[in-house]
Amino acid sequence: MNGINSSFSNAREEIGIFPYKKDGNIDTNRKITSSIYRLNTKGDSSIRYDPVSGLILNTGKGIIAPLGYSIVDDVKKKGILIEQPPTGVKGIMQMLALGRASGVIAHESQAMHVLKSNSKLYSDIRPLDPPIKEKTTPPYRMTCYR
């Protein structure tokens, strides 16, 4: 594999190389795209994201996110419990719609795609402002070991 489209995380540096500037920071000028992560909830929920503290408040039945999302580690560092069921964005949005969770953290674009795919099932789900985080996706070169 020559590359992957993935946001930066320390764990991903074990399998690949991100572009750095001379000052040691990630070179965001070489980004491929940005990923906006939002908390999605049902319309009647009191759950909310506090951008000052970085906390998700009134979590009720809990927060879920897809497996492998780098945002999960960022949120867990704030002491927030997140479950990661073995399903994708569509599956966790269905869980939210059926009342099995109070919130879903997902890429904005993926969540919107799912919500538009079945407006009847997801009519009561809404993304909350402000976003939890925006991450840049710099070019990422994989190093394969065999």
MARFINU-285112 format. One record per atom (N, C-alpha, C, CB): residue number from 1; residue in three letters; x, y, z. Coordinates in Angstrom, 1 decimal. Glycine has a CB too. Example, Ala and Ser with C-alpha at 12.3 -4.5 7.8 and 13.67 -1.06 7.14 Angstrom:
PT   nr  rest      px      py      pz
PT    1   ala    13.2    -5.7     7.8
PT    1   ala    12.3    -4.5     7.8
PT    1   ala    13.2    -3.3     7.8
PT    1   ala    11.3    -4.5     9.0
PT    2   ser    12.8    -2.2     7.1
PT    2   ser    13.7    -1.1     7.1
PT    2   ser    12.9     0.0     7.9
PT    2   ser    14.1    -0.6     5.7
***
This chain:
PT   nr  rest      px      py      pz
PT    1   met     0.9    -1.2     0.0
PT    1   met     0.0     0.0     0.0
PT    1   met     0.9     1.2     0.0
PT    1   met    -1.0     0.0     1.2
PT    2   asn     0.6     2.2    -0.8
PT    2   asn     1.4     3.4    -0.9
PT    2   asn     0.9     4.5     0.0
PT    2   asn     1.5     3.9    -2.3
PT    3   gly    -0.4     4.5     0.3
PT    3   gly    -1.0     5.6     1.1
PT    3   gly    -2.3     5.3     1.6
PT    3   gly    -1.0     6.9     0.3
PT    4   ile    -2.8     6.1     2.6
PT    4   ile    -4.1     5.9     3.2
PT    4   ile    -4.6     7.3     3.5
PT    4   ile    -4.0     5.0     4.4
PT    5   asn    -5.9     7.5     3.4
PT    5   asn    -6.6     8.7     3.8
PT    5   asn    -7.1     8.6     5.2
PT    5   asn    -7.8     9.1     2.8
PT    6   ser    -6.3     9.2     6.2
PT    6   ser    -6.6     9.0     7.6
PT    6   ser    -6.1    10.2     8.4
PT    6   ser    -5.9     7.7     8.1
PT    7   ser    -6.9    10.6     9.4
PT    7   ser    -6.5    11.7    10.2
PT    7   ser    -5.3    11.3    11.1
PT    7   ser    -7.6    12.3    11.1
PT    8   phe    -4.6    12.2    11.6
PT    8   phe    -3.4    11.9    12.4
PT    8   phe    -3.7    11.4    13.8
PT    8   phe    -2.5    13.2    12.6
PT    9   ser    -3.0    10.4    14.2
PT    9   ser    -3.0     9.9    15.6
PT    9   ser    -1.7     9.2    15.8
PT    9   ser    -4.2     8.9    15.8
PT   10   asn    -1.2     9.3    17.1
PT   10   asn     0.1     8.7    17.4
PT   10   asn     0.1     7.2    17.1
PT   10   asn     0.4     8.9    18.9
PT   11   ala    -1.0     6.5    17.4
PT   11   ala    -1.1     5.1    17.1
PT   11   ala    -0.8     4.8    15.6
PT   11   ala    -2.4     4.5    17.6
PT   12   arg    -1.3     5.6    14.7
PT   12   arg    -1.2     5.4    13.3
PT   12   arg     0.3     5.6    12.8
PT   12   arg    -2.1     6.3    12.5
PT   13   glu     1.1     6.3    13.6
PT   13   glu     2.5     6.4    13.3
PT   13   glu     3.3     5.1    13.4
PT   13   glu     3.1     7.5    14.1
PT   14   glu     2.7     4.2    14.0
PT   14   glu     3.4     2.9    14.1
PT   14   glu     3.4     2.1    12.8
PT   14   glu     2.7     2.0    15.2
PT   15   ile     2.5     2.5    11.9
PT   15   ile     2.3     1.8    10.7
PT   15   ile     2.6     2.7     9.5
PT   15   ile     1.0     1.1    10.6
PT   16   gly     2.8     4.0     9.7
PT   16   gly     3.0     4.9     8.5
PT   16   gly     3.7     6.1     8.9
PT   16   gly     1.7     5.2     7.9
PT   17   ile     3.8     7.0     8.0
PT   17   ile     4.5     8.3     8.2
PT   17   ile     3.7     9.4     7.7
PT   17   ile     5.9     8.2     7.4
PT   18   phe     3.5    10.4     8.6
PT   18   phe     2.8    11.7     8.2
PT   18   phe     3.9    12.7     7.8
PT   18   phe     1.9    12.2     9.4
PT   19   pro     3.5    13.7     7.0
PT   19   pro     4.4    14.8     6.7
PT   19   pro     4.5    15.8     7.8
PT   19   pro     3.9    15.5     5.4
PT   20   tyr     5.7    16.1     8.2
PT   20   tyr     6.0    17.0     9.3
PT   20   tyr     6.7    18.3     8.7
PT   20   tyr     6.9    16.4    10.4
PT   21   lys     6.5    19.4     9.4
PT   21   lys     7.3    20.6     9.1
PT   21   lys     8.6    20.5    10.0
PT   21   lys     6.5    21.9     9.5
PT   22   lys     9.5    21.4     9.7
PT   22   lys    10.8    21.4    10.4
PT   22   lys    10.6    21.7    11.9
PT   22   lys    11.7    22.5     9.8
PT   23   asp     9.5    22.3    12.3
PT   23   asp     9.3    22.6    13.7
PT   23   asp     8.7    21.4    14.5
PT   23   asp     8.4    23.8    13.9
PT   24   gly     8.5    20.3    13.7
PT   24   gly     8.0    19.1    14.4
PT   24   gly     6.5    18.9    14.4
PT   24   gly     8.5    19.1    15.8
PT   25   asn     5.8    19.9    13.9
PT   25   asn     4.3    19.8    13.8
PT   25   asn     3.9    19.2    12.5
PT   25   asn     3.7    21.2    14.0
PT   26   ile     2.7    18.6    12.4
PT   26   ile     2.2    18.0    11.2
PT   26   ile     2.0    19.2    10.2
PT   26   ile     0.8    17.3    11.5
PT   27   asp     2.4    18.9     9.0
PT   27   asp     2.2    19.9     7.9
PT   27   asp     0.8    19.9     7.3
PT   27   asp     3.3    19.6     6.7
PT   28   thr     0.0    20.7     7.9
PT   28   thr    -1.4    20.8     7.5
PT   28   thr    -1.6    21.4     6.1
PT   28   thr    -2.3    21.6     8.5
PT   29   asn    -0.6    22.1     5.6
PT   29   asn    -0.7    22.6     4.2
PT   29   asn    -0.7    21.5     3.2
PT   29   asn     0.5    23.6     4.0
PT   30   arg    -0.3    20.3     3.6
PT   30   arg    -0.3    19.2     2.7
PT   30   arg    -1.5    18.3     2.9
PT   30   arg     1.0    18.4     2.8
PT   31   lys    -2.5    18.8     3.6
PT   31   lys    -3.7    18.0     3.9
PT   31   lys    -4.5    17.6     2.7
PT   31   lys    -4.6    18.7     4.9
PT   32   ile    -5.1    16.4     2.8
PT   32   ile    -5.9    15.9     1.7
PT   32   ile    -7.4    16.5     1.9
PT   32   ile    -6.0    14.4     1.7
PT   33   thr    -7.8    16.5     3.2
PT   33   thr    -9.1    16.9     3.5
PT   33   thr    -9.2    17.2     5.0
PT   33   thr   -10.2    15.9     3.1
PT   34   ser   -10.4    17.6     5.5
PT   34   ser   -10.6    17.8     6.9
PT   34   ser   -11.8    16.9     7.3
PT   34   ser   -10.9    19.2     7.2
PT   35   ser   -11.8    16.4     8.5
PT   35   ser   -12.9    15.6     9.0
PT   35   ser   -13.5    16.3    10.1
PT   35   ser   -12.4    14.2     9.4
PT   36   ile   -14.8    16.6    10.0
PT   36   ile   -15.6    17.2    11.1
PT   36   ile   -16.3    16.1    11.8
PT   36   ile   -16.5    18.3    10.5
PT   37   tyr   -16.1    16.1    13.1
PT   37   tyr   -16.8    15.1    13.9
PT   37   tyr   -17.9    15.8    14.7
PT   37   tyr   -15.9    14.4    14.9
PT   38   arg   -19.2    15.3    14.6
PT   38   arg   -20.3    15.9    15.3
PT   38   arg   -21.0    14.9    16.2
PT   38   arg   -21.3    16.5    14.3
PT   39   leu   -21.6    15.4    17.3
PT   39   leu   -22.4    14.6    18.1
PT   39   leu   -23.8    14.7    17.5
PT   39   leu   -22.4    15.1    19.6
PT   40   asn   -24.5    13.6    17.3
PT   40   asn   -25.8    13.5    16.7
PT   40   asn   -26.7    13.0    17.8
PT   40   asn   -25.9    12.6    15.5
PT   41   thr   -27.9    13.5    17.9
PT   41   thr   -28.9    13.0    18.9
PT   41   thr   -30.3    13.1    18.4
PT   41   thr   -28.7    13.9    20.2
PT   42   lys   -31.2    12.6    19.2
PT   42   lys   -32.6    12.7    18.8
PT   42   lys   -33.1    14.1    19.3
PT   42   lys   -33.5    11.6    19.5
PT   43   gly   -34.1    14.6    18.6
PT   43   gly   -34.6    15.9    18.9
PT   43   gly   -35.0    16.3    20.3
PT   43   gly   -35.8    16.1    18.0
PT   44   asp   -35.5    15.3    21.1
PT   44   asp   -36.0    15.6    22.4
PT   44   asp   -34.9    15.4    23.5
PT   44   asp   -37.2    14.7    22.7
PT   45   ser   -33.7    15.1    23.1
PT   45   ser   -32.6    14.7    24.0
PT   45   ser   -32.1    16.0    24.7
PT   45   ser   -31.5    14.0    23.3
PT   46   ser   -31.6    15.9    25.9
PT   46   ser   -31.0    17.0    26.6
PT   46   ser   -29.5    16.9    26.5
PT   46   ser   -31.4    17.0    28.1
PT   47   ile   -29.0    15.9    25.8
PT   47   ile   -27.5    15.8    25.6
PT   47   ile   -27.0    17.0    24.9
PT   47   ile   -27.2    14.5    24.8
PT   48   arg   -25.7    17.4    25.3
PT   48   arg   -25.1    18.5    24.7
PT   48   arg   -23.6    18.4    24.8
PT   48   arg   -25.6    19.9    25.2
PT   49   tyr   -22.9    19.1    23.9
PT   49   tyr   -21.4    19.2    23.9
PT   49   tyr   -21.0    20.5    24.4
PT   49   tyr   -20.8    18.8    22.5
PT   50   asp   -20.2    20.6    25.4
PT   50   asp   -19.6    21.8    25.9
PT   50   asp   -18.2    22.0    25.4
PT   50   asp   -19.6    21.9    27.5
PT   51   pro   -18.1    22.9    24.4
PT   51   pro   -16.7    23.1    23.7
PT   51   pro   -15.7    23.7    24.7
PT   51   pro   -16.9    24.0    22.5
PT   52   val   -16.1    24.4    25.7
PT   52   val   -15.1    24.9    26.6
PT   52   val   -14.4    23.8    27.5
PT   52   val   -15.8    26.0    27.6
PT   53   ser   -15.2    22.9    28.0
PT   53   ser   -14.6    21.8    28.8
PT   53   ser   -14.3    20.6    28.0
PT   53   ser   -15.6    21.5    29.9
PT   54   gly   -14.9    20.5    26.8
PT   54   gly   -14.7    19.3    26.0
PT   54   gly   -15.5    18.2    26.4
PT   54   gly   -13.3    19.0    25.9
PT   55   leu   -16.5    18.4    27.3
PT   55   leu   -17.3    17.3    27.9
PT   55   leu   -18.7    17.2    27.1
PT   55   leu   -17.6    17.6    29.3
PT   56   ile   -19.2    16.0    27.1
PT   56   ile   -20.5    15.7    26.6
PT   56   ile   -21.4    15.5    27.8
PT   56   ile   -20.6    14.5    25.6
PT   57   leu   -22.4    16.4    28.0
PT   57   leu   -23.2    16.4    29.2
PT   57   leu   -24.6    15.7    28.9
PT   57   leu   -23.4    17.8    29.6
PT   58   asn   -25.1    15.2    30.0
PT   58   asn   -26.4    14.5    30.0
PT   58   asn   -26.4    13.3    29.0
PT   58   asn   -27.5    15.5    29.6
PT   59   thr   -25.5    12.4    29.2
PT   59   thr   -25.3    11.3    28.2
PT   59   thr   -26.4    10.3    28.3
PT   59   thr   -24.0    10.7    28.5
PT   60   gly   -27.2    10.2    29.3
PT   60   gly   -28.3     9.3    29.4
PT   60   gly   -28.0     7.9    29.1
PT   60   gly   -29.4     9.8    28.4
PT   61   lys   -28.4     7.4    28.0
PT   61   lys   -28.2     6.0    27.6
PT   61   lys   -26.8     5.7    27.0
PT   61   lys   -29.3     5.5    26.6
PT   62   gly   -26.0     6.7    26.9
PT   62   gly   -24.7     6.5    26.4
PT   62   gly   -24.4     7.1    25.0
PT   62   gly   -24.3     5.1    26.4
PT   63   ile   -23.1     7.1    24.7
PT   63   ile   -22.6     7.6    23.5
PT   63   ile   -22.0     6.5    22.7
PT   63   ile   -21.5     8.8    23.7
PT   64   ile   -22.2     6.4    21.4
PT   64   ile   -21.6     5.4    20.6
PT   64   ile   -20.9     6.0    19.4
PT   64   ile   -22.6     4.4    20.1
PT   65   ala   -19.9     5.3    18.9
PT   65   ala   -19.1     5.8    17.7
PT   65   ala   -18.6     4.5    17.0
PT   65   ala   -17.9     6.7    18.1
PT   66   pro   -18.4     4.6    15.7
PT   66   pro   -17.9     3.5    14.9
PT   66   pro   -16.5     3.1    15.4
PT   66   pro   -17.8     3.8    13.4
PT   67   leu   -16.2     1.8    15.2
PT   67   leu   -14.8     1.3    15.5
PT   67   leu   -13.8     2.0    14.7
PT   67   leu   -14.8    -0.3    15.3
PT   68   gly   -12.6     2.2    15.3
PT   68   gly   -11.5     2.8    14.5
PT   68   gly   -11.5     4.3    14.4
PT   68   gly   -11.5     2.2    13.2
PT   69   tyr   -12.5     5.0    14.9
PT   69   tyr   -12.5     6.5    14.8
PT   69   tyr   -11.4     7.0    15.8
PT   69   tyr   -13.9     7.0    15.1
PT   70   ser   -10.5     7.9    15.3
PT   70   ser    -9.5     8.4    16.2
PT   70   ser   -10.1     9.4    17.2
PT   70   ser    -8.4     9.1    15.3
PT   71   ile   -11.2    10.0    16.9
PT   71   ile   -11.9    10.9    17.8
PT   71   ile   -12.3    10.2    19.1
PT   71   ile   -13.1    11.5    17.2
PT   72   val   -12.5     8.9    19.1
PT   72   val   -12.9     8.2    20.3
PT   72   val   -11.8     8.3    21.4
PT   72   val   -13.1     6.7    20.0
PT   73   asp   -10.5     8.2    21.1
PT   73   asp    -9.5     8.3    22.1
PT   73   asp    -9.4     9.7    22.6
PT   73   asp    -8.1     8.0    21.5
PT   74   asp    -9.7    10.7    21.8
PT   74   asp    -9.7    12.1    22.2
PT   74   asp   -10.8    12.4    23.2
PT   74   asp    -9.9    13.1    21.0
PT   75   val   -12.0    11.8    23.0
PT   75   val   -13.1    12.0    23.9
PT   75   val   -12.9    11.2    25.2
PT   75   val   -14.4    11.6    23.2
PT   76   lys   -12.4    10.0    25.1
PT   76   lys   -12.2     9.2    26.3
PT   76   lys   -11.2     9.9    27.2
PT   76   lys   -11.6     7.8    25.9
PT   77   lys   -10.2    10.7    26.7
PT   77   lys    -9.3    11.4    27.6
PT   77   lys   -10.0    12.4    28.5
PT   77   lys    -8.2    12.1    26.7
PT   78   lys   -11.2    12.8    28.1
PT   78   lys   -12.0    13.7    28.9
PT   78   lys   -12.8    12.9    30.0
PT   78   lys   -12.9    14.5    28.1
PT   79   gly   -12.7    11.6    30.0
PT   79   gly   -13.4    10.8    31.0
PT   79   gly   -14.8    10.4    30.5
PT   79   gly   -13.5    11.5    32.2
PT   80   ile   -15.1    10.5    29.2
PT   80   ile   -16.4    10.2    28.7
PT   80   ile   -16.4     8.8    28.2
PT   80   ile   -16.8    11.2    27.6
PT   81   leu   -17.3     8.0    28.6
PT   81   leu   -17.4     6.6    28.1
PT   81   leu   -18.1     6.6    26.8
PT   81   leu   -18.2     5.8    29.1
PT   82   ile   -17.5     5.8    25.9
PT   82   ile   -18.0     5.7    24.5
PT   82   ile   -18.0     4.2    24.2
PT   82   ile   -17.2     6.5    23.5
PT   83   glu   -19.1     3.7    23.7
PT   83   glu   -19.1     2.3    23.2
PT   83   glu   -18.9     2.3    21.7
PT   83   glu   -20.5     1.6    23.6
PT   84   gln   -18.3     1.2    21.2
PT   84   gln   -18.0     1.1    19.8
PT   84   gln   -18.5    -0.2    19.3
PT   84   gln   -16.5     1.3    19.5
PT   85   pro   -19.8    -0.3    19.0
PT   85   pro   -20.3    -1.6    18.5
PT   85   pro   -19.7    -2.0    17.2
PT   85   pro   -21.9    -1.5    18.4
PT   86   pro   -19.7    -3.3    16.9
PT   86   pro   -19.1    -3.7    15.6
PT   86   pro   -20.0    -3.4    14.4
PT   86   pro   -18.7    -5.2    15.7
PT   87   thr   -20.2    -2.2    14.2
PT   87   thr   -21.1    -1.8    13.0
PT   87   thr   -20.6    -0.4    12.5
PT   87   thr   -22.6    -1.7    13.4
PT   88   gly   -21.0     0.0    11.4
PT   88   gly   -20.6     1.2    10.8
PT   88   gly   -21.5     2.4    11.2
PT   88   gly   -20.5     1.1     9.3
PT   89   val   -21.4     3.5    10.5
PT   89   val   -22.2     4.7    10.8
PT   89   val   -23.7     4.4    10.7
PT   89   val   -21.8     5.9     9.9
PT   90   lys   -24.1     3.7     9.6
PT   90   lys   -25.5     3.4     9.4
PT   90   lys   -26.0     2.6    10.6
PT   90   lys   -25.7     2.6     8.1
PT   91   gly   -25.3     1.6    11.1
PT   91   gly   -25.8     0.8    12.2
PT   91   gly   -25.9     1.6    13.5
PT   91   gly   -24.8    -0.4    12.4
PT   92   ile   -24.9     2.4    13.8
PT   92   ile   -25.1     3.2    15.0
PT   92   ile   -26.1     4.3    14.9
PT   92   ile   -23.7     3.8    15.4
PT   93   met   -26.4     4.8    13.7
PT   93   met   -27.5     5.8    13.6
PT   93   met   -28.8     5.1    13.8
PT   93   met   -27.4     6.5    12.2
PT   94   gln   -28.9     3.8    13.3
PT   94   gln   -30.1     3.1    13.6
PT   94   gln   -30.3     2.8    15.1
PT   94   gln   -30.1     1.7    12.8
PT   95   met   -29.2     2.5    15.8
PT   95   met   -29.3     2.4    17.2
PT   95   met   -29.8     3.6    17.9
PT   95   met   -27.9     2.0    17.8
PT   96   leu   -29.3     4.8    17.4
PT   96   leu   -29.8     6.0    18.0
PT   96   leu   -31.3     6.2    17.7
PT   96   leu   -29.0     7.2    17.4
PT   97   ala   -31.7     6.0    16.4
PT   97   ala   -33.1     6.1    16.1
PT   97   ala   -34.0     5.3    16.9
PT   97   ala   -33.2     5.8    14.6
PT   98   leu   -33.5     4.1    17.2
PT   98   leu   -34.3     3.1    18.0
PT   98   leu   -34.2     3.4    19.5
PT   98   leu   -33.9     1.7    17.7
PT   99   gly   -33.5     4.4    19.9
PT   99   gly   -33.4     4.7    21.4
PT   99   gly   -32.5     3.9    22.2
PT   99   gly   -34.8     4.6    21.9
PT  100   arg   -31.5     3.2    21.5
PT  100   arg   -30.5     2.4    22.2
PT  100   arg   -29.3     3.2    22.7
PT  100   arg   -30.1     1.3    21.3
PT  101   ala   -29.2     4.5    22.3
PT  101   ala   -28.1     5.3    22.8
PT  101   ala   -28.7     6.8    22.8
PT  101   ala   -26.9     5.2    21.8
PT  102   ser   -28.0     7.6    23.5
PT  102   ser   -28.4     9.0    23.5
PT  102   ser   -27.7     9.9    22.5
PT  102   ser   -28.2     9.6    24.9
PT  103   gly   -26.5     9.4    22.1
PT  103   gly   -25.8    10.2    21.1
PT  103   gly   -24.8     9.3    20.3
PT  103   gly   -25.0    11.3    21.8
PT  104   val   -24.5     9.8    19.1
PT  104   val   -23.6     9.2    18.2
PT  104   val   -22.6    10.2    17.7
PT  104   val   -24.4     8.6    16.9
PT  105   ile   -21.3     9.9    17.8
PT  105   ile   -20.2    10.7    17.3
PT  105   ile   -19.9    10.1    15.9
PT  105   ile   -19.0    10.8    18.3
PT  106   ala   -19.9    10.9    14.9
PT  106   ala   -19.6    10.4    13.6
PT  106   ala   -19.0    11.5    12.7
PT  106   ala   -20.8     9.8    12.9
PT  107   his   -18.3    11.1    11.6
PT  107   his   -17.9    12.1    10.6
PT  107   his   -19.2    12.8    10.1
PT  107   his   -17.1    11.5     9.4
PT  108   glu   -19.2    14.1    10.0
PT  108   glu   -20.3    14.8     9.5
PT  108   glu   -20.8    14.3     8.2
PT  108   glu   -20.0    16.3     9.4
PT  109   ser   -20.0    14.1     7.2
PT  109   ser   -20.4    13.7     5.9
PT  109   ser   -21.0    12.3     5.9
PT  109   ser   -19.2    13.8     4.9
PT  110   gln   -20.4    11.4     6.6
PT  110   gln   -21.0    10.1     6.7
PT  110   gln   -22.3    10.1     7.3
PT  110   gln   -20.0     9.1     7.4
PT  111   ala   -22.5    10.8     8.4
PT  111   ala   -23.8    10.9     9.1
PT  111   ala   -24.8    11.5     8.3
PT  111   ala   -23.6    11.7    10.4
PT  112   met   -24.5    12.6     7.6
PT  112   met   -25.5    13.2     6.7
PT  112   met   -25.9    12.3     5.6
PT  112   met   -24.9    14.5     6.1
PT  113   his   -25.0    11.5     5.0
PT  113   his   -25.3    10.6     4.0
PT  113   his   -26.4     9.5     4.5
PT  113   his   -24.1     9.9     3.5
PT  114   val   -26.1     9.0     5.7
PT  114   val   -27.0     8.0     6.3
PT  114   val   -28.4     8.7     6.6
PT  114   val   -26.4     7.5     7.6
PT  115   leu   -28.4     9.9     7.2
PT  115   leu   -29.6    10.5     7.5
PT  115   leu   -30.5    10.8     6.2
PT  115   leu   -29.4    11.8     8.2
PT  116   lys   -29.9    11.1     5.2
PT  116   lys   -30.6    11.4     3.9
PT  116   lys   -31.1    10.1     3.3
PT  116   lys   -29.7    12.1     2.9
PT  117   ser   -30.4     9.0     3.6
PT  117   ser   -30.8     7.7     2.9
PT  117   ser   -32.2     7.2     3.4
PT  117   ser   -29.8     6.7     3.2
PT  118   asn   -32.6     7.6     4.5
PT  118   asn   -33.9     7.1     5.0
PT  118   asn   -34.5     8.2     5.9
PT  118   asn   -33.8     5.7     5.8
PT  119   ser   -35.0     9.3     5.3
PT  119   ser   -35.5    10.4     6.1
PT  119   ser   -36.6    10.1     7.0
PT  119   ser   -35.9    11.5     5.1
PT  120   lys   -37.4     9.0     6.8
PT  120   lys   -38.5     8.7     7.7
PT  120   lys   -37.9     8.1     9.0
PT  120   lys   -39.4     7.6     7.0
PT  121   leu   -37.0     7.1     8.9
PT  121   leu   -36.4     6.5    10.1
PT  121   leu   -35.6     7.5    10.9
PT  121   leu   -35.5     5.4     9.7
PT  122   tyr   -34.9     8.4    10.2
PT  122   tyr   -34.0     9.3    10.9
PT  122   tyr   -34.6    10.7    11.0
PT  122   tyr   -32.7     9.4    10.2
PT  123   ser   -35.9    10.9    10.9
PT  123   ser   -36.5    12.3    10.9
PT  123   ser   -36.2    13.0    12.2
PT  123   ser   -37.9    12.1    10.7
PT  124   asp   -36.0    12.3    13.3
PT  124   asp   -35.9    13.0    14.6
PT  124   asp   -34.4    13.2    15.0
PT  124   asp   -36.6    12.2    15.6
PT  125   ile   -33.5    12.8    14.2
PT  125   ile   -32.1    12.9    14.5
PT  125   ile   -31.5    14.2    14.0
PT  125   ile   -31.3    11.7    14.0
PT  126   arg   -30.7    14.8    14.8
PT  126   arg   -30.1    16.1    14.4
PT  126   arg   -28.6    16.2    14.9
PT  126   arg   -30.9    17.3    15.0
PT  127   pro   -27.8    16.8    14.0
PT  127   pro   -26.4    17.0    14.5
PT  127   pro   -26.4    18.2    15.3
PT  127   pro   -25.5    17.2    13.2
PT  128   leu   -25.5    18.2    16.4
PT  128   leu   -25.4    19.3    17.3
PT  128   leu   -24.3    20.2    16.9
PT  128   leu   -25.3    18.8    18.7
PT  129   asp   -24.5    21.5    17.2
PT  129   asp   -23.4    22.5    17.1
PT  129   asp   -22.9    22.8    18.5
PT  129   asp   -23.9    23.8    16.4
PT  130   pro   -21.7    23.2    18.6
PT  130   pro   -20.6    23.2    17.6
PT  130   pro   -20.1    21.7    17.4
PT  130   pro   -19.5    24.1    18.1
PT  131   pro   -19.3    21.5    16.3
PT  131   pro   -18.7    20.2    16.1
PT  131   pro   -17.8    19.9    17.3
PT  131   pro   -17.9    20.2    14.8
PT  132   ile   -17.6    18.6    17.6
PT  132   ile   -16.7    18.2    18.6
PT  132   ile   -15.2    18.4    18.2
PT  132   ile   -16.9    16.7    18.9
PT  133   lys   -14.9    18.2    16.9
PT  133   lys   -13.5    18.4    16.5
PT  133   lys   -13.5    18.5    15.0
PT  133   lys   -12.6    17.4    17.1
PT  134   glu   -12.5    19.2    14.5
PT  134   glu   -12.2    19.1    13.1
PT  134   glu   -10.7    18.7    13.0
PT  134   glu   -12.4    20.5    12.3
PT  135   lys   -10.5    17.6    12.3
PT  135   lys    -9.2    17.0    12.1
PT  135   lys    -8.8    17.1    10.6
PT  135   lys    -9.1    15.6    12.6
PT  136   thr    -7.5    17.5    10.4
PT  136   thr    -7.0    17.5     9.0
PT  136   thr    -6.5    16.1     8.7
PT  136   thr    -5.9    18.6     8.9
PT  137   thr    -6.6    15.8     7.4
PT  137   thr    -6.1    14.5     7.0
PT  137   thr    -4.9    14.8     6.0
PT  137   thr    -7.2    13.7     6.3
PT  138   pro    -3.7    14.7     6.6
PT  138   pro    -2.6    14.9     5.7
PT  138   pro    -2.3    13.7     4.9
PT  138   pro    -1.3    15.3     6.6
PT  139   pro    -1.5    13.8     3.9
PT  139   pro    -1.0    12.6     3.2
PT  139   pro    -0.3    11.7     4.2
PT  139   pro    -0.1    12.9     2.0
PT  140   tyr    -0.5    10.4     4.0
PT  140   tyr    -0.1     9.4     5.0
PT  140   tyr     0.5     8.3     4.2
PT  140   tyr    -1.2     9.0     5.9
PT  141   arg     1.8     8.1     4.4
PT  141   arg     2.5     7.0     3.6
PT  141   arg     2.6     5.8     4.5
PT  141   arg     3.8     7.4     3.1
PT  142   met     2.1     4.6     4.1
PT  142   met     2.1     3.4     4.8
PT  142   met     3.5     2.7     4.6
PT  142   met     1.0     2.5     4.4
PT  143   thr     4.0     2.1     5.6
PT  143   thr     5.1     1.3     5.5
PT  143   thr     4.7    -0.1     5.8
PT  143   thr     6.3     1.8     6.5
PT  144   cys     4.8    -1.0     4.8
PT  144   cys     4.4    -2.4     5.0
PT  144   cys     5.5    -3.3     5.4
PT  144   cys     3.8    -2.9     3.6
PT  145   tyr     5.3    -4.0     6.4
PT  145   tyr     6.3    -5.0     6.9
PT  145   tyr     5.9    -6.4     6.6
PT  145   tyr     6.6    -4.8     8.4
PT  146   arg     6.7    -7.2     6.1
PT  146   arg     6.4    -8.7     5.9
PT  146   arg     7.5    -9.5     6.4
PT  146   arg     6.2    -8.9     4.4
***
